[in-house]
Amino acid sequence: MLNKRLMTVLLIAMSVVSAILIIPAARAVTIEEQQEYFGVPEPAVTPVRKPPTAPRRIEIENRNGLYIIRVPHEKINLIRPHVTKLLTFNKSVFDALNVELVVNGGYFDANNKRTVSYVVIDGKTVLDPTKNPSLMNSTTLGEHLDEILDRTEFRVLDCGGEMRFDIQKHSAPASRKRFDRCKIVHSIQAGPELYPKLTMEEEYFVEKNGDKVVRDSITALKKCARTAIGYKGKDIYLIIATVKHKVTLPELSKICADLKLDKAMNFDGGGSTSLNFKGTDNMAYRNFEIISDKKKSARKLKSFLIIN
């Protein structure tokens, strides 16, 4: 009986050994076979981080007495006119208000100290040239009052909560497109428009009889100190020409074209040309002042444009 059981165990053991010898051992799967079956994984991509863009600052370029001041829109928290009851120096307004920049603005009558330009602040007309009797009763200007009162102005608009700039005739509507929903918040008038069109004659600064110039009220065609304002997109540009770099209005118009401004206009110039700049982010121009002629005293003014 024992021999029979032993024989059975031996037979089973021999069968297992035979099976092991007959069945080949499983081989390892190669990497190539895994890739063919599962697909080749995409290489990991490390995102390239761009260096942070430095915030723009108010820049001043000096072209031998011709100053180009660019004010980026992110530096404009406040832009509005400022007026004074008595004629005041530009620097006095700058010091009193403690703002980043003040530049001279509209025209005024040096004899009676009254305005010749409209100024609107917070939607209200604060300077009105029709209240100036010397202008309204002038026998020489009477037939041209419509052109004079409708001269070009720089505007700060509220277009559905978005601040925009524009340069238009005084009578032009605030919204140029049907659905703009714009309203005039601030404006300061001077003129003429410089770019894209120079409108010296249309605004009665220059009058010609044929080819002969019979009137040039602001020495528009002669080289003179100038102040101009324009914009490109949302950035403001100020152009100051001192007596070291005098320009005519046609030359000033060409400068605006070379800067590729959207629009530009002339402010009061000559002895009125004045700018004061705090230079918070521009150490090269800290507490910087420009007047038309450094050898002479600045002129007292009626209206100003402030930026902060």
C-alpha positions, 0 to 999 in steps of 0.5 A, a space after each residue: 500500500 505504501 509503495 503504491 502511494 509513493 509511486 503516485 507521488 513520484 508520478 505527480 512530481 515528474 508531471 510538474 517537472 515536465 510541465 516546467 521544462 516544456 513551458 518557456 519562462 515569461 520574458 521581460 517586456 521591452 521599453 519599445 514594446 511598452 511605448 508601442 502599446 501604450 503610446 509615447 508620453 508627451 515630454 513635460 513642458 516648463 512654462 516660460 515666465 516673462 519678466 514683469 513689465 516695469 510700470 511706465 513713468 512720466 517721461 520728458 525728452 529735451 530736444 534742445 529747448 523743445 520738450 516732449 512730455 509723455 504722461 502714460 494713462 496709468 499715471 493719470 488719476 486726476 486731469 482737470 482745469 484749474 482757474 484763479 480769480 486773480 492772475 497767478 503764476 503757474 508755479 504758485 498753483 503748482 505749489 498750492 495744489 501739490 500735484 504732479 504737473 501743472 501747465 498753462 491753459 487758455 487765453 485771457 485779456 491781459 488788460 481787463 484780466 478776463 477770460 477769452 476761453 471757455 473752461 468747464 470743471 465738473 460739468 459747469 462752465 467756470 470761465 465764460 468769454 461771453 462775460 468779457 465786455 472787451 471781447 463781446 463789444 469789440 468792433 474789430 472782432 464783432 463779425 468773427 465772434 462766432 469763430 472765436 467763441 467756437 475755438 478748439 478745446 481739450 476735453 475730458 469725457 465720461 463715456 459710460 464710466 470710462 475716461 476718454 480724451 477729445 479735442 473738438 470745437 466748443 459746439 461739437 457734441 460730446 458723443 461722436 458715435 450714436 451709442 458712446 453715451 459720453 458727457 463732458 466732465 472738464 474742458 479747457 479752450 484755446 486753439 487752434 487745432 494743430 493735428 490732424 488739421 491745422 485750423 488757424 484761419 477757421 478759428 480766426 487766428 490768421 486772416 488772409 487777403 489772397 496770399 497776404 496775411 492781414 491778421 496774425 493774432 498769436 504770431 502763429 506764422 512766426 517763431 515763438 514759444 509754444 504750449 501744445 497738448 495732444 493724446 495718443 490712445 489714452 496717453 497725454 502728450 505735452 509739447 513745450 517750445 521755449 525761446 531756445 527752440 521757437 516754432 511756428 504753428 505749422 512747424 508745431 503741427 508737423 511735430 505732432 504729426 511726427 509723434 503720430 498723435 491722434 489729435 493735438 491743439 495749441 494752448 496759450 503760448 509766448 510769455 504764457 508758456 509754463 510747466 511745473 513737474 514734481 518728478 515723483 518717478 523721474 529723478 532727472 526732472 525732480 521739481 522741474 520748471 519750464 518757462 518760455 524764457 529763463 532770463 525773464 520772469 514768468 507771466 501770471 495766468 488765468 487758467 491751467 491744466 493739472 495732472 495728478 
